[in-house]
Amino acid sequence: MTLVPGLRAQMLIMVEREDTASKIGSGDVPVLATPRLLTFAEMVTVQAVVGHLDPAHTSVGTRVELDHLAASPVGTHVEVVAELTEVDGRKLVFEFTARDREQVISKGRIERMVVDRERFISRSG
């Protein structure tokens, strides 16, 4: 494994109707739902370490801290950026931010654990 602090990834999304709180049931307003925001943040953490893990390993989410600071209506472009800030054995710690063109809409921390893919699947089945 070549996991070192500083690995980064980013993605740009446009809020679609399917991403809204009213659509997924986490609220009743047509803005980016917090669970969808978390999904995008986790996707970026996974992308940050792609190619840096041994093929027999993967990472799984274990802890999340997320502040959702501003609403993003349908059509808003949101950039989500994650950076690996700490490697402690198998534990990976990422800081992330999400912003629209004007402001930070979310920030937080995601912890992931590196696991043996086959062993993990056999235990969860």
LUMRO-363001 format. One record per residue: x, y, z of N, C-alpha, C in turn; residue number from 0; residue in one letter. Coordinates in steps of 0.05 Angstrom, whole numbers, plus 5000, padded with zeros to 4 digits. Example, Ala and Ser with C-alpha at 12.3 -4.5 7.8 and 13.67 -1.06 7.14 Angstrom:
2
(node (5264 4886 5156) (5246 4910 5156) (5264 4934 5156) 0 "A")
(node (5257 4955 5142) (5273 4979 5143) (5258 5001 5157) 1 "S")
END
This chain:
125
(node (5017 4976 5000) (5000 5000 5000) (5018 5025 5000) 0 "M")
(node (5009 5045 4986) (5023 5071 4985) (5004 5093 4995) 1 "T")
(node (4993 5089 5018) (4975 5108 5029) (4990 5129 5046) 2 "L")
(node (4989 5153 5038) (5002 5175 5052) (4984 5199 5053) 3 "V")
(node (4986 5214 5075) (4970 5239 5076) (4976 5256 5051) 4 "P")
(node (4955 5270 5042) (4957 5287 5019) (4943 5277 4995) 5 "G")
(node (4936 5251 4994) (4921 5240 4972) (4894 5254 4971) 6 "L")
(node (4886 5263 4947) (4862 5279 4944) (4845 5269 4920) 7 "R")
(node (4820 5275 4921) (4802 5271 4898) (4780 5292 4900) 8 "A")
(node (4767 5296 4878) (4745 5315 4877) (4725 5307 4856) 9 "Q")
(node (4701 5316 4859) (4680 5312 4839) (4662 5336 4838) 10 "M")
(node (4651 5340 4815) (4632 5362 4812) (4605 5349 4805) 11 "L")
(node (4585 5355 4820) (4558 5345 4815) (4539 5368 4810) 12 "I")
(node (4517 5362 4798) (4495 5381 4796) (4472 5369 4811) 13 "M")
(node (4460 5384 4829) (4438 5373 4845) (4414 5367 4827) 14 "V")
(node (4406 5343 4827) (4383 5333 4811) (4359 5329 4830) 15 "E")
(node (4336 5327 4818) (4312 5322 4834) (4315 5297 4851) 16 "R")
(node (4328 5276 4840) (4332 5251 4855) (4350 5254 4879) 17 "E")
(node (4365 5276 4881) (4383 5282 4903) (4370 5297 4926) 18 "D")
(node (4346 5305 4923) (4333 5323 4942) (4321 5309 4967) 19 "T")
(node (4320 5324 4988) (4308 5313 5013) (4279 5304 5009) 20 "A")
(node (4264 5320 4993) (4237 5312 4989) (4234 5287 4973) 21 "S")
(node (4253 5282 4955) (4252 5257 4939) (4260 5232 4954) 22 "K")
(node (4281 5234 4971) (4290 5210 4985) (4277 5207 5012) 23 "I")
(node (4262 5227 5022) (4248 5224 5047) (4263 5233 5072) 24 "G")
(node (4284 5248 5068) (4299 5257 5092) (4289 5285 5100) 25 "S")
(node (4269 5295 5087) (4258 5322 5092) (4236 5326 5071) 26 "G")
(node (4225 5351 5071) (4204 5356 5052) (4209 5381 5035) 27 "D")
(node (4235 5387 5031) (4243 5410 5015) (4260 5400 4991) 28 "V")
(node (4258 5414 4969) (4272 5405 4945) (4301 5416 4943) 29 "P")
(node (4317 5409 4963) (4345 5417 4964) (4362 5391 4968) 30 "V")
(node (4388 5394 4963) (4406 5371 4967) (4403 5358 4994) 31 "L")
(node (4396 5333 4995) (4392 5318 5019) (4419 5312 5033) 32 "A")
(node (4419 5314 5059) (4443 5308 5074) (4453 5279 5068) 33 "T")
(node (4436 5259 5067) (4446 5232 5060) (4459 5230 5033) 34 "P")
(node (4449 5245 5013) (4461 5245 4987) (4488 5259 4988) 35 "R")
(node (4489 5281 5003) (4515 5296 5006) (4536 5277 5018) 36 "L")
(node (4528 5262 5038) (4546 5243 5050) (4555 5222 5030) 37 "L")
(node (4537 5212 5014) (4544 5193 4993) (4565 5204 4974) 38 "T")
(node (4562 5229 4966) (4582 5242 4948) (4609 5244 4963) 39 "F")
(node (4608 5252 4988) (4633 5255 5003) (4647 5228 5006) 40 "A")
(node (4632 5207 5012) (4644 5181 5014) (4656 5171 4987) 41 "E")
(node (4641 5177 4965) (4651 5170 4939) (4679 5182 4934) 42 "M")
(node (4682 5207 4942) (4707 5221 4937) (4730 5210 4954) 43 "V")
(node (4723 5201 4979) (4744 5189 4995) (4753 5163 4983) 44 "T")
(node (4735 5148 4972) (4742 5123 4958) (4760 5128 4934) 45 "V")
(node (4752 5149 4918) (4768 5156 4895) (4796 5165 4902) 46 "Q")
(node (4799 5177 4925) (4825 5188 4933) (4846 5165 4937) 47 "A")
(node (4837 5142 4944) (4856 5120 4949) (4856 5098 4928) 48 "V")
(node (4839 5101 4907) (4839 5082 4885) (4868 5081 4873) 49 "V")
(node (4877 5057 4869) (4904 5054 4858) (4926 5055 4879) 50 "G")
(node (4919 5061 4904) (4939 5063 4925) (4936 5040 4945) 51 "H")
(node (4915 5024 4941) (4910 5000 4958) (4919 4975 4943) 52 "L")
(node (4929 4956 4958) (4934 4930 4947) (4908 4919 4935) 53 "D")
(node (4908 4906 4912) (4883 4897 4900) (4867 4878 4918) 54 "P")
(node (4879 4865 4937) (4864 4847 4955) (4850 4863 4978) 55 "A")
(node (4855 4889 4979) (4844 4905 5001) (4824 4925 4990) 56 "H")
(node (4807 4935 5007) (4789 4956 5001) (4786 4972 5027) 57 "T")
(node (4770 4994 5027) (4765 5009 5051) (4735 5010 5055) 58 "S")
(node (4728 5011 5081) (4700 5013 5088) (4697 5036 5108) 59 "V")
(node (4674 5049 5106) (4669 5072 5123) (4663 5063 5152) 60 "G")
(node (4674 5077 5171) (4670 5070 5199) (4660 5094 5217) 61 "T")
(node (4665 5118 5208) (4657 5141 5224) (4653 5166 5206) 62 "R")
(node (4633 5182 5212) (4628 5206 5197) (4621 5229 5215) 63 "V")
(node (4633 5252 5210) (4624 5278 5222) (4618 5296 5198) 64 "E")
(node (4594 5306 5197) (4586 5323 5174) (4570 5346 5184) 65 "L")
(node (4579 5370 5176) (4563 5394 5180) (4551 5403 5154) 66 "D")
(node (4525 5404 5152) (4511 5413 5128) (4503 5442 5133) 67 "H")
(node (4517 5460 5121) (4516 5489 5128) (4498 5506 5111) 68 "L")
(node (4491 5497 5087) (4475 5514 5069) (4459 5496 5050) 69 "A")
(node (4436 5506 5042) (4419 5491 5024) (4429 5494 4995) 70 "A")
(node (4424 5473 4979) (4431 5474 4951) (4407 5464 4935) 71 "S")
(node (4393 5482 4921) (4370 5475 4906) (4377 5459 4880) 72 "P")
(node (4357 5447 4868) (4361 5433 4843) (4374 5451 4823) 73 "V")
(node (4394 5441 4809) (4409 5456 4789) (4435 5468 4799) 74 "G")
(node (4439 5468 4825) (4463 5478 4837) (4487 5460 4831) 75 "T")
(node (4509 5471 4822) (4534 5456 4819) (4549 5456 4846) 76 "H")
(node (4557 5432 4854) (4570 5429 4880) (4596 5413 4875) 77 "V")
(node (4618 5424 4884) (4644 5410 4883) (4650 5398 4910) 78 "E")
(node (4656 5372 4910) (4663 5358 4935) (4692 5350 4933) 79 "V")
(node (4708 5357 4953) (4737 5352 4954) (4743 5337 4980) 80 "V")
(node (4759 5316 4977) (4768 5301 5001) (4798 5298 5000) 81 "A")
(node (4810 5300 5024) (4839 5296 5026) (4844 5277 5049) 82 "E")
(node (4862 5257 5044) (4871 5239 5065) (4890 5255 5083) 83 "L")
(node (4882 5257 5108) (4898 5274 5127) (4914 5257 5147) 84 "T")
(node (4906 5232 5151) (4919 5216 5171) (4917 5187 5163) 85 "E")
(node (4940 5172 5167) (4940 5143 5163) (4951 5132 5190) 86 "V")
(node (4934 5117 5203) (4941 5105 5229) (4937 5075 5227) 87 "D")
(node (4957 5060 5218) (4954 5032 5213) (4934 5028 5190) 88 "G")
(node (4912 5014 5196) (4892 5009 5176) (4871 5032 5175) 89 "R")
(node (4872 5050 5194) (4852 5072 5195) (4861 5095 5177) 90 "K")
(node (4842 5104 5160) (4846 5127 5142) (4828 5149 5151) 91 "L")
(node (4838 5173 5154) (4822 5196 5162) (4822 5217 5139) 92 "V")
(node (4799 5225 5131) (4796 5244 5109) (4781 5269 5120) 93 "F")
(node (4789 5292 5110) (4774 5317 5113) (4761 5323 5086) 94 "E")
(node (4737 5332 5087) (4724 5339 5062) (4709 5366 5064) 95 "F")
(node (4706 5379 5041) (4689 5403 5039) (4672 5400 5014) 96 "T")
(node (4649 5412 5015) (4632 5414 4991) (4625 5444 4989) 97 "A")
(node (4626 5454 4965) (4620 5482 4961) (4606 5487 4935) 98 "R")
(node (4588 5507 4935) (4577 5516 4910) (4594 5539 4900) 99 "D")
(node (4585 5554 4882) (4602 5575 4871) (4607 5598 4891) 100 "R")
(node (4590 5600 4911) (4592 5623 4929) (4601 5616 4957) 101 "E")
(node (4597 5591 4966) (4603 5586 4995) (4608 5556 5000) 102 "Q")
(node (4619 5551 5023) (4622 5523 5032) (4594 5515 5042) 103 "V")
(node (4584 5493 5031) (4558 5483 5040) (4560 5460 5060) 104 "I")
(node (4583 5448 5061) (4587 5426 5079) (4617 5422 5085) 105 "S")
(node (4623 5411 5108) (4650 5403 5114) (4648 5381 5134) 106 "K")
(node (4670 5365 5136) (4669 5343 5155) (4693 5326 5153) 107 "G")
(node (4690 5303 5166) (4711 5284 5170) (4700 5256 5166) 108 "R")
(node (4714 5240 5151) (4705 5212 5146) (4728 5194 5153) 109 "I")
(node (4723 5173 5169) (4743 5153 5175) (4735 5128 5160) 110 "E")
(node (4756 5115 5149) (4752 5090 5135) (4773 5070 5145) 111 "R")
(node (4767 5045 5143) (4785 5024 5152) (4793 5007 5128) 112 "M")
(node (4819 5002 5125) (4828 4984 5104) (4823 4955 5113) 113 "V")
(node (4810 4939 5096) (4803 4912 5103) (4811 4893 5079) 114 "V")
(node (4815 4868 5086) (4819 4848 5066) (4791 4843 5053) 115 "D")
(node (4789 4847 5028) (4763 4846 5014) (4749 4819 5018) 116 "R")
(node (4763 4797 5012) (4750 4770 5014) (4742 4764 5042) 117 "E")
(node (4759 4769 5062) (4753 4763 5090) (4729 4780 5099) 118 "R")
(node (4728 4805 5091) (4706 4823 5098) (4679 4812 5086) 119 "F")
(node (4680 4805 5061) (4655 4795 5048) (4646 4769 5061) 120 "I")
(node (4665 4751 5067) (4657 4726 5079) (4645 4729 5107) 121 "S")
(node (4653 4749 5121) (4642 4754 5148) (4615 4768 5147) 122 "R")
(node (4610 4784 5126) (4585 4799 5125) (4563 4783 5111) 123 "S")
(node (4569 4761 5099) (4550 4745 5084) (4534 4728 5101) 124 "G")
END
